[in-house]
Amino acid sequence: MTHLSVNVNKIALLRNARDIGIPSVLQSVEIALEAGAHGITVHPRPDQRHIRNSDVYEISKLLNSWKNIEFNIEGNPFEKPLLDLARNVLPSQCTLVPDSPNAWTSDHGWDINKDATRLIPVINELKKLGIRVSLFMDPDPEAIELAVSLGIDRIELYTEPYAKAFATDLESAVLSKYVESASVAQLSGVLINAGHDLNLINLFKFLNTVENVQEVSIGHALIADALVLGLDAAVKKYLLLMKSC
């Protein structure tokens, strides 16, 4: 079964709107895990507009009391605080994302032709620390082929293009790029994660078309569903859907 990593950034964003600690990020993490989530994802940014550095340390400490739960920290390794946090916390996985400090959200994958020289020492350091390394990539088979040569462990396929094409005439053509991209990575021994704009409507088709996806990281849609269903019920609904794939 594909694993579900719950991104709690939007919980932190809501909390930061008031200085009273509500909603609690840690309580939300506990609810998600008790509901069966396989992991927790955070994306700390330089301006700390949602996840704060202190959240990362607190979540890491909390997860020490749970068995076989993955902690995934994602972000741009060339902007603080990602690498400092990774060195101190030693998460299960570090997903490297090429977003700029002022980006509203991640909106593209790495340009390996341009960024490989800078990425290689980062990848090597993280792997020496025992951290699994994933690169956030567009569904471009040629780019994926270059990416796997850097010695990474996983590719996280950026799925917004799929979400936009879902249920349109473009869906089949767009999905075929994901299938081919995943195949290129998997043939080289690199496993596939996926994330961005996946939800209860489009996730089933994606997982039934792109084979052997190890993990999906879902935040915005899952937290939006939680406003209606409750966080426990929302996580369980995603897990039930994923088990049926």
MDAnalysis code that builds the backbone (N, CA, C; Angstrom):
import MDAnalysis as mda
import numpy as np

u = mda.Universe.empty(735, n_residues=245, atom_resindex=np.repeat(np.arange(245), 3), trajectory=True)
u.add_TopologyAttr("name", ["N", "CA", "C"] * 245)
u.add_TopologyAttr("resid", np.arange(1, 246))
u.add_TopologyAttr("resname", ["MET", "THR", "HIS", "LEU", "SER", "VAL", "ASN", "VAL", "ASN", "LYS", "ILE", "ALA", "LEU", "LEU", "ARG", "ASN", "ALA", "ARG", "ASP", "ILE", "GLY", "ILE", "PRO", "SER", "VAL", "LEU", "GLN", "SER", "VAL", "GLU", "ILE", "ALA", "LEU", "GLU", "ALA", "GLY", "ALA", "HIS", "GLY", "ILE", "THR", "VAL", "HIS", "PRO", "ARG", "PRO", "ASP", "GLN", "ARG", "HIS", "ILE", "ARG", "ASN", "SER", "ASP", "VAL", "TYR", "GLU", "ILE", "SER", "LYS", "LEU", "LEU", "ASN", "SER", "TRP", "LYS", "ASN", "ILE", "GLU", "PHE", "ASN", "ILE", "GLU", "GLY", "ASN", "PRO", "PHE", "GLU", "LYS", "PRO", "LEU", "LEU", "ASP", "LEU", "ALA", "ARG", "ASN", "VAL", "LEU", "PRO", "SER", "GLN", "CYS", "THR", "LEU", "VAL", "PRO", "ASP", "SER", "PRO", "ASN", "ALA", "TRP", "THR", "SER", "ASP", "HIS", "GLY", "TRP", "ASP", "ILE", "ASN", "LYS", "ASP", "ALA", "THR", "ARG", "LEU", "ILE", "PRO", "VAL", "ILE", "ASN", "GLU", "LEU", "LYS", "LYS", "LEU", "GLY", "ILE", "ARG", "VAL", "SER", "LEU", "PHE", "MET", "ASP", "PRO", "ASP", "PRO", "GLU", "ALA", "ILE", "GLU", "LEU", "ALA", "VAL", "SER", "LEU", "GLY", "ILE", "ASP", "ARG", "ILE", "GLU", "LEU", "TYR", "THR", "GLU", "PRO", "TYR", "ALA", "LYS", "ALA", "PHE", "ALA", "THR", "ASP", "LEU", "GLU", "SER", "ALA", "VAL", "LEU", "SER", "LYS", "TYR", "VAL", "GLU", "SER", "ALA", "SER", "VAL", "ALA", "GLN", "LEU", "SER", "GLY", "VAL", "LEU", "ILE", "ASN", "ALA", "GLY", "HIS", "ASP", "LEU", "ASN", "LEU", "ILE", "ASN", "LEU", "PHE", "LYS", "PHE", "LEU", "ASN", "THR", "VAL", "GLU", "ASN", "VAL", "GLN", "GLU", "VAL", "SER", "ILE", "GLY", "HIS", "ALA", "LEU", "ILE", "ALA", "ASP", "ALA", "LEU", "VAL", "LEU", "GLY", "LEU", "ASP", "ALA", "ALA", "VAL", "LYS", "LYS", "TYR", "LEU", "LEU", "LEU", "MET", "LYS", "SER", "CYS"])
u.atoms.positions = np.array([
    [0.841, -1.204, 0.000],
    [0.000, 0.000, 0.000],
    [0.871, 1.248, 0.000],
    [0.475, 2.230, -0.771],
    [1.131, 3.538, -0.736],
    [0.958, 4.154, 0.647],
    [2.026, 4.736, 1.167],
    [1.957, 5.379, 2.476],
    [1.432, 6.809, 2.362],
    [0.787, 7.249, 3.425],
    [0.254, 8.605, 3.500],
    [1.063, 9.412, 4.505],
    [1.680, 10.487, 4.032],
    [2.351, 11.434, 4.909],
    [1.508, 12.702, 4.952],
    [1.068, 13.073, 6.138],
    [0.193, 14.229, 6.296],
    [1.033, 15.487, 6.482],
    [0.843, 16.438, 5.592],
    [1.541, 17.724, 5.676],
    [0.735, 18.652, 6.585],
    [1.380, 19.099, 7.660],
    [0.664, 19.907, 8.663],
    [0.950, 21.404, 8.537],
    [1.487, 21.834, 7.405],
    [1.770, 23.260, 7.212],
    [0.530, 24.132, 7.415],
    [-0.609, 23.711, 6.876],
    [-1.801, 24.551, 6.942],
    [-2.354, 24.641, 8.360],
    [-2.103, 23.629, 9.176],
    [-2.454, 23.734, 10.594],
    [-1.652, 24.866, 11.232],
    [-0.351, 24.884, 10.901],
    [0.521, 25.925, 11.458],
    [0.148, 27.306, 10.931],
    [-0.260, 27.370, 9.672],
    [-0.650, 28.652, 9.082],
    [-1.845, 29.245, 9.832],
    [-2.824, 28.411, 10.131],
    [-3.998, 28.866, 10.878],
    [-3.606, 29.268, 12.305],
    [-2.769, 28.468, 12.927],
    [-2.318, 28.803, 14.273],
    [-1.619, 30.166, 14.323],
    [-0.815, 30.436, 13.289],
    [-0.026, 31.673, 13.281],
    [-0.878, 32.923, 13.083],
    [-2.143, 32.737, 12.704],
    [-3.029, 33.893, 12.533],
    [-3.353, 34.559, 13.871],
    [-3.213, 33.808, 14.955],
    [-3.407, 34.337, 16.310],
    [-2.257, 33.840, 17.166],
    [-1.926, 34.544, 18.200],
    [-0.800, 34.160, 19.051],
    [-1.283, 33.474, 20.319],
    [-2.163, 32.473, 20.137],
    [-2.713, 31.778, 21.306],
    [-2.517, 30.265, 21.220],
    [-1.784, 29.816, 20.204],
    [-1.442, 28.399, 20.108],
    [-2.545, 27.482, 19.638],
    [-3.587, 28.033, 19.064],
    [-4.724, 27.245, 18.565],
    [-4.858, 27.452, 17.054],
    [-4.969, 26.377, 16.279],
    [-4.928, 24.967, 16.671],
    [-3.505, 24.510, 16.981],
    [-3.397, 23.449, 17.723],
    [-2.097, 22.913, 18.114],
    [-1.550, 22.010, 17.006],
    [-0.367, 22.332, 16.547],
    [0.273, 21.493, 15.529],
    [0.568, 20.110, 16.101],
    [1.080, 20.062, 17.318],
    [1.412, 18.766, 17.917],
    [0.171, 17.901, 18.127],
    [-0.911, 18.508, 18.569],
    [-2.145, 17.740, 18.740],
    [-2.630, 17.206, 17.395],
    [-2.501, 18.009, 16.355],
    [-2.917, 17.577, 15.023],
    [-2.056, 16.418, 14.527],
    [-0.762, 16.494, 14.804],
    [0.134, 15.390, 14.445],
    [-0.313, 14.113, 15.153],
    [-0.614, 14.198, 16.432],
    [-1.038, 13.018, 17.188],
    [-2.344, 12.443, 16.648],
    [-3.289, 13.312, 16.296],
    [-4.563, 12.835, 15.748],
    [-4.336, 12.112, 14.427],
    [-3.507, 12.695, 13.573],
    [-3.228, 12.080, 12.277],
    [-2.577, 10.709, 12.440],
    [-1.643, 10.603, 13.362],
    [-0.957, 9.326, 13.579],
    [-1.894, 8.292, 14.196],
    [-2.708, 8.727, 15.146],
    [-3.663, 7.793, 15.762],
    [-4.694, 7.303, 14.745],
    [-4.958, 8.120, 13.727],
    [-5.890, 7.722, 12.670],
    [-5.247, 6.771, 11.673],
    [-3.917, 6.611, 11.748],
    [-3.248, 5.643, 10.887],
    [-2.272, 6.211, 9.874],
    [-2.049, 7.522, 9.868],
    [-1.085, 8.104, 8.926],
    [0.281, 7.462, 9.125],
    [0.990, 7.286, 8.024],
    [2.294, 6.629, 8.079],
    [3.436, 7.607, 8.349],
    [3.160, 8.891, 8.181],
    [4.219, 9.861, 8.370],
    [3.682, 11.276, 8.457],
    [4.599, 12.185, 8.769],
    [4.285, 13.612, 8.875],
    [5.277, 14.373, 8.009],
    [4.748, 15.332, 7.250],
    [5.580, 16.187, 6.405],
    [5.470, 17.630, 6.885],
    [6.603, 18.311, 6.882],
    [6.621, 19.755, 7.126],
    [7.506, 20.410, 6.074],
    [7.170, 21.650, 5.760],
    [7.967, 22.425, 4.796],
    [8.279, 23.782, 5.436],
    [9.319, 23.829, 6.264],
    [9.683, 25.111, 6.891],
    [10.280, 26.064, 5.874],
    [9.817, 27.310, 5.890],
    [10.345, 28.316, 4.964],
    [11.081, 29.403, 5.750],
    [11.922, 30.163, 5.067],
    [12.717, 31.176, 5.770],
    [11.891, 32.154, 6.584],
    [10.691, 32.527, 6.097],
    [9.887, 33.509, 6.834],
    [9.030, 32.879, 7.935],
    [9.085, 31.548, 8.050],
    [8.335, 30.808, 9.075],
    [6.854, 31.183, 9.084],
    [6.302, 31.397, 7.901],
    [4.903, 31.827, 7.835],
    [3.924, 30.718, 8.217],
    [4.373, 29.508, 8.215],
    [3.526, 28.433, 8.737],
    [4.340, 27.602, 9.726],
    [5.004, 26.560, 9.274],
    [5.825, 25.766, 10.185],
    [7.013, 26.594, 10.673],
    [7.173, 26.637, 11.984],
    [8.297, 27.330, 12.589],
    [9.403, 26.326, 12.919],
    [10.615, 26.840, 13.063],
    [11.723, 25.956, 13.427],
    [11.407, 25.184, 14.708],
    [10.792, 25.861, 15.660],
    [10.455, 25.197, 16.931],
    [9.489, 24.040, 16.714],
    [8.584, 24.166, 15.731],
    [7.656, 23.070, 15.427],
    [8.416, 21.829, 14.995],
    [9.450, 22.028, 14.189],
    [10.210, 20.891, 13.673],
    [10.828, 20.101, 14.822],
    [11.427, 20.820, 15.764],
    [12.035, 20.138, 16.908],
    [10.982, 19.447, 17.780],
    [9.852, 20.104, 17.973],
    [8.806, 19.526, 18.820],
    [8.183, 18.296, 18.169],
    [7.959, 18.362, 16.862],
    [7.399, 17.198, 16.163],
    [8.388, 16.043, 16.197],
    [9.666, 16.344, 15.972],
    [10.688, 15.297, 16.004],
    [10.706, 14.599, 17.367],
    [10.627, 15.378, 18.425],
    [10.621, 14.801, 19.774],
    [9.387, 13.924, 19.992],
    [8.245, 14.412, 19.517],
    [7.010, 13.635, 19.653],
    [7.108, 12.308, 18.905],
    [7.659, 12.342, 17.709],
    [7.715, 11.137, 16.880],
    [8.649, 10.079, 17.461],
    [9.539, 10.481, 18.354],
    [10.420, 9.505, 18.993],
    [9.642, 8.472, 19.798],
    [8.417, 8.828, 20.184],
    [7.603, 7.892, 20.970],
    [6.722, 7.012, 20.090],
    [6.836, 7.167, 18.780],
    [6.064, 6.360, 17.839],
    [7.012, 5.442, 17.059],
    [6.573, 4.242, 16.744],
    [7.395, 3.309, 15.987],
    [7.042, 3.369, 14.499],
    [8.078, 3.307, 13.680],
    [7.916, 3.191, 12.228],
    [7.117, 4.333, 11.612],
    [7.287, 5.533, 12.166],
    [6.643, 6.714, 11.604],
    [7.707, 7.567, 10.912],
    [7.437, 7.950, 9.695],
    [8.403, 8.730, 8.928],
    [8.222, 10.229, 9.181],
    [9.327, 10.910, 9.342],
    [9.321, 12.374, 9.424],
    [10.002, 12.885, 8.166],
    [9.258, 13.613, 7.362],
    [9.745, 14.140, 6.088],
    [9.826, 15.659, 6.177],
    [11.037, 16.188, 6.079],
    [11.229, 17.638, 6.044],
    [11.565, 18.024, 4.623],
    [10.807, 18.968, 4.075],
    [11.053, 19.375, 2.695],
    [11.348, 20.866, 2.614],
    [12.049, 21.231, 1.539],
    [12.366, 22.633, 1.343],
    [13.590, 22.810, 0.467],
    [13.961, 24.066, 0.271],
    [15.104, 24.409, -0.569],
    [16.386, 24.316, 0.267],
    [17.324, 23.456, -0.129],
    [18.531, 23.287, 0.668],
    [19.480, 24.482, 0.606],
    [19.218, 25.405, -0.315],
    [20.083, 26.567, -0.466],
    [19.521, 27.802, 0.240],
    [18.433, 27.588, 0.967],
    [17.833, 28.641, 1.784],
    [17.699, 28.108, 3.206],
    [18.007, 28.945, 4.177],
    [17.790, 28.526, 5.560],
    [16.294, 28.388, 5.820],
    [15.845, 27.455, 6.656],
    [16.647, 26.719, 7.637],
    [16.814, 25.247, 7.312],
    [16.554, 24.790, 6.082],
    [16.377, 23.363, 5.818],
    [17.547, 22.508, 6.295],
    [18.749, 22.794, 5.806],
    [19.868, 21.923, 6.136],
    [20.215, 21.945, 7.615],
    [20.124, 23.110, 8.243],
    [20.394, 23.178, 9.678],
    [19.419, 22.290, 10.451],
    [18.152, 22.340, 10.075],
    [17.157, 21.502, 10.742],
    [17.422, 20.026, 10.485],
    [17.752, 19.688, 9.248],
    [18.012, 18.286, 8.910],
    [19.200, 17.748, 9.699],
    [20.243, 18.541, 9.810],
    [21.432, 18.107, 10.562],
    [21.098, 17.873, 12.037],
    [20.259, 18.715, 12.594],
    [19.958, 18.629, 14.015],
    [18.902, 17.582, 14.352],
    [17.941, 17.408, 13.452],
    [16.798, 16.538, 13.731],
    [16.992, 15.125, 13.181],
    [17.730, 15.016, 12.067],
    [17.936, 13.733, 11.391],
    [16.601, 13.066, 11.046],
    [15.805, 13.694, 10.178],
    [14.515, 13.114, 9.802],
    [14.706, 11.839, 8.985],
    [13.634, 11.091, 8.826],
    [13.687, 9.894, 7.982],
    [14.016, 10.258, 6.547],
    [13.436, 11.348, 6.084],
    [13.560, 11.740, 4.679],
    [13.663, 13.252, 4.565],
    [14.467, 13.692, 3.632],
    [14.559, 15.109, 3.305],
    [14.221, 15.250, 1.824],
    [13.171, 15.986, 1.532],
    [12.748, 16.207, 0.155],
    [13.219, 17.586, -0.277],
    [14.090, 17.610, -1.258],
    [14.689, 18.857, -1.718],
    [13.809, 19.481, -2.795],
    [13.394, 20.725, -2.548],
    [12.431, 21.425, -3.397],
    [13.025, 22.765, -3.835],
    [12.943, 23.114, -5.124],
    [13.592, 24.338, -5.613],
    [12.733, 25.586, -5.527],
    [12.038, 25.774, -4.406],
    [11.177, 26.958, -4.331],
    [11.959, 28.149, -3.797],
    [11.590, 29.328, -4.261],
    [12.225, 30.548, -3.802],
    [11.610, 30.967, -2.468],
    [12.306, 31.803, -1.681],
    [11.776, 32.201, -0.373],
    [10.405, 32.866, -0.439],
    [10.118, 33.575, -1.541],
    [8.839, 34.278, -1.641],
    [7.772, 33.484, -2.389],
    [8.050, 32.226, -2.696],
    [7.064, 31.395, -3.400],
    [5.861, 31.131, -2.505],
    [4.671, 31.233, -3.057],
    [3.458, 30.956, -2.275],
    [3.371, 29.473, -1.950],
    [3.766, 28.651, -2.931],
    [3.817, 27.203, -2.745],
    [4.771, 26.646, -3.784],
    [5.175, 25.409, -3.620],
    [6.075, 24.793, -4.591],
    [5.358, 24.670, -5.931],
    [6.028, 25.086, -7.007],
    [5.332, 25.091, -8.291],
    [6.163, 24.569, -9.458],
    [7.304, 23.944, -9.181],
    [8.091, 23.323, -10.247],
    [9.170, 22.443, -9.627],
    [9.691, 21.529, -10.463],
    [10.760, 20.659, -10.004],
    [12.130, 21.221, -10.355],
    [13.153, 20.461, -10.002],
    [14.530, 20.895, -10.224],
    [14.911, 20.895, -11.700],
    [15.752, 21.843, -12.074],
    [16.410, 21.854, -13.381],
    [17.783, 21.230, -13.156],
    [17.905, 19.947, -13.437],
    [19.125, 19.221, -13.105],
    [20.320, 19.743, -13.899],
    [20.108, 20.135, -15.140],
    [21.215, 20.693, -15.927],
    [21.832, 21.903, -15.239],
    [21.002, 22.705, -14.586],
    [21.473, 23.922, -13.941],
    [21.927, 23.688, -12.504],
    [21.259, 22.773, -11.806],
    [21.437, 22.680, -10.359],
    [22.241, 21.480, -9.871],
    [22.628, 20.571, -10.749],
    [23.291, 19.337, -10.310],
    [24.544, 19.605, -9.500],
    [25.372, 20.532, -9.951],
    [26.646, 20.797, -9.270],
    [26.426, 21.217, -7.828],
    [25.393, 22.014, -7.587],
    [25.098, 22.457, -6.217],
    [24.410, 21.358, -5.409],
    [23.616, 20.533, -6.076],
    [22.850, 19.521, -5.356],
    [23.711, 18.349, -4.885],
    [24.700, 17.975, -5.639],
    [25.473, 16.766, -5.322],
    [26.071, 16.791, -3.919],
    [26.765, 17.856, -3.495],
    [27.306, 17.836, -2.127],
    [26.223, 17.800, -1.051],
    [25.074, 18.422, -1.316],
    [23.963, 18.375, -0.361],
    [23.442, 16.944, -0.235],
    [23.232, 16.304, -1.374],
    [22.751, 14.914, -1.383],
    [23.724, 14.011, -0.639],
    [25.002, 14.176, -0.930],
    [26.013, 13.336, -0.280],
    [26.044, 13.537, 1.232],
    [25.928, 14.789, 1.678],
    [25.942, 15.048, 3.119],
    [24.742, 14.418, 3.804],
    [23.559, 14.606, 3.217],
    [22.351, 14.059, 3.833],
    [22.410, 12.535, 3.906],
    [22.921, 11.913, 2.866],
    [23.001, 10.454, 2.870],
    [24.006, 9.954, 3.906],
    [25.096, 10.684, 4.087],
    [26.065, 10.313, 5.120],
    [25.453, 10.415, 6.510],
    [24.492, 11.315, 6.661],
    [23.792, 11.462, 7.941],
    [22.721, 10.391, 8.138],
    [22.529, 9.544, 7.128],
    [21.531, 8.489, 7.218],
    [20.130, 8.930, 6.862],
    [20.018, 10.050, 6.166],
    [18.719, 10.603, 5.779],
    [18.409, 10.215, 4.334],
    [17.242, 9.648, 4.105],
    [16.815, 9.355, 2.741],
    [16.611, 10.664, 1.988],
    [17.068, 10.711, 0.728],
    [16.996, 11.942, -0.052],
    [16.038, 11.765, -1.225],
    [15.088, 12.699, -1.313],
    [14.131, 12.715, -2.416],
    [14.228, 14.060, -3.131],
    [14.144, 14.032, -4.445],
    [14.164, 15.266, -5.239],
    [12.779, 15.529, -5.800],
    [12.305, 16.749, -5.663],
    [11.018, 17.188, -6.200],
    [11.194, 17.466, -7.689],
    [10.488, 16.709, -8.532],
    [10.727, 16.769, -9.970],
    [9.431, 16.853, -10.768],
    [9.508, 17.584, -11.889],
    [8.413, 17.587, -12.850],
    [8.338, 16.222, -13.533],
    [7.168, 15.859, -14.087],
    [7.042, 14.576, -14.794],
    [7.675, 14.642, -16.186],
    [8.977, 14.716, -16.210],
    [9.747, 14.835, -17.450],
    [10.761, 13.694, -17.473],
    [10.538, 12.661, -18.282],
    [11.416, 11.486, -18.263],
    [12.894, 11.810, -18.472],
    [13.203, 12.758, -19.331],
    [14.602, 13.110, -19.561],
    [15.216, 13.750, -18.316],
    [14.463, 14.619, -17.659],
    [14.951, 15.235, -16.424],
    [15.090, 14.193, -15.315],
    [14.162, 13.255, -15.251],
    [14.226, 12.192, -14.252],
    [15.474, 11.348, -14.458],
    [15.801, 11.064, -15.698],
    [16.990, 10.270, -15.998],
    [18.254, 10.956, -15.485],
    [18.306, 12.284, -15.619],
    [19.447, 13.037, -15.101],
    [19.442, 13.021, -13.569],
    [18.265, 13.143, -12.996],
    [18.153, 13.220, -11.541],
    [18.636, 11.938, -10.863],
    [18.276, 10.793, -11.410],
    [18.636, 9.535, -10.754],
    [20.146, 9.307, -10.768],
    [20.846, 9.982, -11.667],
    [22.305, 9.821, -11.731],
    [23.009, 10.521, -10.569],
    [22.273, 11.318, -9.774],
    [22.883, 12.063, -8.677],
    [23.000, 11.250, -7.389],
    [22.514, 10.025, -7.416],
    [22.640, 9.174, -6.237],
    [21.541, 9.341, -5.217],
    [20.382, 9.831, -5.642],
    [19.250, 10.023, -4.735],
    [18.536, 8.705, -4.463],
    [17.671, 8.721, -3.471],
    [16.906, 7.530, -3.107],
    [15.515, 7.520, -3.724],
    [14.921, 8.716, -3.820],
    [13.557, 8.803, -4.334],
    [13.371, 10.067, -5.172],
    [12.335, 10.024, -5.976],
    [11.817, 11.178, -6.709],
    [10.422, 11.465, -6.177],
    [10.142, 12.733, -5.850],
    [8.755, 13.114, -5.580],
    [8.215, 13.805, -6.824],
    [7.280, 13.162, -7.481],
    [6.689, 13.731, -8.685],
    [5.730, 14.857, -8.311],
    [5.940, 15.996, -8.927],
    [5.097, 17.185, -8.709],
    [3.788, 16.976, -9.459],
    [2.681, 16.859, -8.724],
    [1.435, 16.386, -9.327],
    [0.409, 17.478, -9.638],
    [0.757, 18.744, -9.479],
    [-0.204, 19.787, -9.851],
    [-0.610, 19.704, -11.318],
    [0.312, 19.453, -12.275],
    [-0.130, 19.327, -13.672],
    [-1.177, 18.230, -13.866],
    [-1.024, 17.121, -13.129],
    [-2.032, 16.075, -13.204],
    [-3.357, 16.564, -12.637],
    [-3.308, 17.234, -11.484],
    [-4.539, 17.717, -10.850],
    [-5.287, 18.676, -11.771],
    [-4.551, 19.524, -12.476],
    [-5.189, 20.471, -13.388],
    [-5.796, 19.760, -14.604],
    [-5.144, 18.668, -15.038],
    [-5.620, 17.944, -16.226],
    [-6.700, 16.922, -15.892],
    [-6.865, 16.613, -14.626],
    [-7.810, 15.576, -14.220],
    [-9.217, 15.874, -14.737],
    [-9.847, 14.835, -15.292],
    [-11.215, 14.912, -15.812],
    [-11.347, 15.876, -16.990],
    [-10.248, 16.127, -17.687],
    [-10.284, 16.914, -18.924],
    [-9.753, 16.058, -20.063],
    [-9.793, 16.602, -21.264],
    [-9.272, 15.868, -22.422],
    [-7.763, 15.660, -22.353],
    [-7.097, 16.412, -21.489],
    [-5.642, 16.311, -21.378],
    [-5.198, 15.235, -20.394],
    [-6.119, 14.691, -19.644],
    [-5.744, 13.798, -18.550],
    [-4.880, 12.623, -19.005],
    [-5.275, 11.931, -20.026],
    [-4.552, 10.742, -20.458],
    [-3.119, 11.062, -20.882],
    [-2.963, 12.125, -21.653],
    [-1.629, 12.495, -22.119],
    [-0.735, 12.908, -20.966],
    [-1.300, 13.650, -20.025],
    [-0.504, 14.092, -18.883],
    [-0.130, 12.901, -18.002],
    [-1.078, 12.021, -17.752],
    [-0.790, 10.855, -16.926],
    [0.301, 9.980, -17.530],
    [0.323, 9.905, -18.857],
    [1.339, 9.077, -19.507],
    [2.747, 9.570, -19.195],
    [2.906, 10.877, -18.996],
    [4.219, 11.421, -18.637],
    [4.629, 10.966, -17.241],
    [3.648, 10.885, -16.340],
    [3.942, 10.403, -14.994],
    [4.318, 8.924, -15.013],
    [3.605, 8.154, -15.801],
    [3.909, 6.725, -15.914],
    [5.320, 6.522, -16.446],
    [5.663, 7.235, -17.498],
    [6.996, 7.091, -18.084],
    [8.072, 7.591, -17.130],
    [7.821, 8.702, -16.469],
    [8.797, 9.252, -15.530],
    [9.044, 8.289, -14.369],
    [7.968, 7.730, -13.834],
    [8.109, 6.772, -12.747],
    [8.889, 5.546, -13.201],
    [8.619, 5.078, -14.400],
    [9.310, 3.906, -14.919],
    [10.798, 4.151, -15.067],
    [11.168, 5.333, -15.562],
    [12.586, 5.678, -15.719],
    [13.294, 5.626, -14.367],
    [12.674, 6.198, -13.358],
    [13.281, 6.202, -12.027],
    [13.372, 4.795, -11.459],
    [12.281, 4.050, -11.530],
    [12.226, 2.740, -10.918],
    [13.189, 1.759, -11.577],
    [13.404, 1.881, -12.873],
    [14.358, 1.012, -13.559],
    [15.782, 1.259, -13.085],
    [16.023, 2.447, -12.526],
    [17.344, 2.774, -11.982],
    [17.423, 2.519, -10.479],
    [16.363, 1.942, -9.911],
    [16.364, 1.637, -8.492],
    [15.941, 2.787, -7.597],
    [15.420, 3.867, -8.181],
    [14.955, 5.025, -7.412],
    [13.437, 4.920, -7.257],
    [12.953, 5.010, -6.030],
    [11.530, 4.852, -5.762],
    [10.783, 6.169, -5.936],
    [9.461, 6.051, -6.033],
    [8.617, 7.205, -6.382],
    [7.718, 7.616, -5.224],
    [7.770, 8.920, -4.917],
    [6.788, 9.591, -4.077],
    [5.993, 10.545, -4.968],
    [4.933, 11.112, -4.449],
    [4.152, 12.072, -5.237],
    [3.474, 13.053, -4.305],
    [3.263, 14.269, -4.809],
    [2.570, 15.241, -3.994],
    [2.303, 16.553, -4.685],
    [1.264, 17.193, -4.275],
    [0.808, 18.532, -4.650],
    [-0.539, 18.460, -5.357],
    [-1.555, 18.957, -4.671],
    [-2.927, 19.040, -5.177],
    [-3.595, 17.684, -5.389],
    [-3.068, 16.642, -4.759],
    [-3.780, 15.367, -4.754],
    [-4.898, 15.452, -3.723],
    [-6.032, 14.816, -4.023],
    [-7.183, 14.907, -3.130],
    [-8.055, 13.665, -3.258],
    [-9.174, 13.654, -2.549],
    [-10.040, 12.473, -2.544],
    [-10.674, 12.194, -3.897],
    [-10.694, 13.176, -4.767],
    [-11.307, 12.997, -6.086],
    [-10.315, 12.455, -7.101],
    [-9.089, 12.966, -7.091],
    [-8.141, 12.587, -8.159],
    [-7.097, 11.558, -7.738],
    [-7.002, 11.245, -6.456],
    [-5.932, 10.368, -5.978],
    [-6.078, 8.935, -6.475],
    [-7.308, 8.416, -6.493],
    [-7.533, 7.026, -6.896],
    [-7.012, 6.781, -8.314],
    [-7.350, 7.653, -9.228],
    [-6.923, 7.477, -10.626],
    [-5.400, 7.519, -10.732],
    [-4.782, 8.425, -10.005],
    [-3.326, 8.549, -10.075],
    [-2.650, 7.272, -9.584],
    [-3.058, 6.783, -8.424],
    [-2.399, 5.614, -7.850],
    [-2.689, 4.339, -8.631],
    [-3.799, 4.305, -9.330],
    [-4.105, 3.132, -10.143],
    [-3.484, 3.184, -11.522],
    [-2.912, 4.328, -11.866],
    [-2.261, 4.469, -13.167],
    [-0.744, 4.460, -13.045],
    [-0.224, 5.167, -12.072],
    [1.221, 5.213, -11.830],
    [1.548, 4.138, -10.800],
    [2.227, 3.102, -11.217],
    [2.420, 1.942, -10.355],
    [3.505, 2.166, -9.302],
    [3.299, 1.492, -8.177],
    [4.315, 1.394, -7.122],
    [4.745, 2.745, -6.551],
    [3.786, 3.641, -6.360],
    [4.080, 4.892, -5.662],
    [4.249, 4.560, -4.182],
    [5.397, 4.917, -3.618],
    [5.701, 4.559, -2.241],
    [4.953, 5.419, -1.233],
    [4.810, 6.703, -1.572],
    [4.275, 7.643, -0.589],
    [3.639, 8.833, -1.288],
    [2.533, 9.303, -0.740],
    [1.978, 10.585, -1.163],
    [1.976, 11.515, 0.045],
    [2.356, 12.743, -0.203],
    [2.334, 13.781, 0.833],
    [1.166, 14.703, 0.517],
    [0.216, 14.783, 1.439],
    [-1.007, 15.554, 1.190],
    [-1.252, 16.480, 2.370],
    [-1.430, 17.748, 2.082],
    [-1.672, 18.725, 3.128],
    [-2.908, 19.560, 2.890],
    [-2.856, 20.422, 1.874],
    [-3.921, 21.406, 1.677],
    [-5.294, 20.740, 1.570],
    [-5.426, 19.761, 0.683],
    [-6.732, 19.132, 0.476],
    [-7.180, 18.368, 1.715],
    [-6.252, 17.671, 2.352],
    [-6.621, 16.876, 3.524],
    [-7.072, 17.778, 4.675],
    [-6.385, 18.883, 4.886],
    [-6.781, 19.806, 5.964],
    [-8.114, 20.469, 5.622],
    [-8.330, 20.777, 4.336],
    [-9.630, 21.321, 3.932],
    [-10.740, 20.309, 4.188],
    [-10.485, 19.043, 3.881],
    [-11.480, 18.002, 4.160],
    [-11.724, 17.875, 5.665],
    [-10.649, 18.072, 6.439],
    [-10.774, 17.954, 7.894],
    [-11.691, 19.017, 8.483],
    [-11.803, 20.166, 7.823],
    [-12.709, 21.206, 8.305],
    [-14.159, 20.737, 8.257],
    [-14.450, 19.818, 7.345],
    [-15.809, 19.286, 7.208],
    [-15.968, 17.977, 7.980],
    [-14.967, 17.094, 7.831],
    [-15.084, 15.743, 8.369],
    [-14.488, 15.575, 9.761],
    [-13.567, 16.458, 10.126],
    [-12.722, 16.235, 11.289],
    [-11.426, 15.600, 10.827],
    [-10.325, 15.905, 11.508],
    [-9.013, 15.425, 11.057],
    [-8.905, 13.917, 11.113],
    [-9.363, 13.313, 12.183],
    [-9.321, 11.852, 12.303],
    [-10.063, 11.194, 11.143],
    [-11.266, 11.648, 10.865],
    [-12.077, 11.052, 9.799],
    [-11.470, 11.309, 8.426],
    [-10.896, 12.489, 8.226],
    [-10.292, 12.806, 6.931],
    [-9.106, 11.895, 6.648],
    [-8.234, 11.724, 7.633],
    [-7.081, 10.830, 7.441],
    [-7.569, 9.417, 7.142],
    [-8.542, 8.934, 7.884],
    [-9.053, 7.585, 7.664],
    [-9.690, 7.433, 6.291],
    [-10.327, 8.495, 5.802],
    [-10.955, 8.431, 4.485],
    [-9.896, 8.327, 3.395],
    [-8.811, 9.071, 3.521],
    [-7.714, 8.949, 2.560],
    [-7.098, 7.555, 2.612],
    [-6.889, 7.051, 3.807],
    [-6.290, 5.711, 3.939],
    [-7.183, 4.642, 3.333],
    [-8.476, 4.747, 3.554],
    [-9.415, 3.775, 2.991],
    [-9.365, 3.807, 1.468],
    [-9.337, 5.015, 0.916],
    [-9.237, 5.144, -0.547],
    [-7.939, 4.526, -1.050],
    [-6.846, 4.781, -0.357],
    [-5.549, 4.282, -0.809],
    [-5.472, 2.761, -0.708],
    [-6.119, 2.173, 0.287],
    [-6.129, 0.725, 0.419],
    [-6.887, 0.067, -0.732],
    [-7.806, 0.791, -1.333],
    [-8.602, 0.239, -2.430],
    [-7.886, 0.309, -3.773],
    [-6.760, 0.967, -3.812],
    [-6.028, 1.132, -5.081],
    [-5.202, -0.119, -5.404],
])
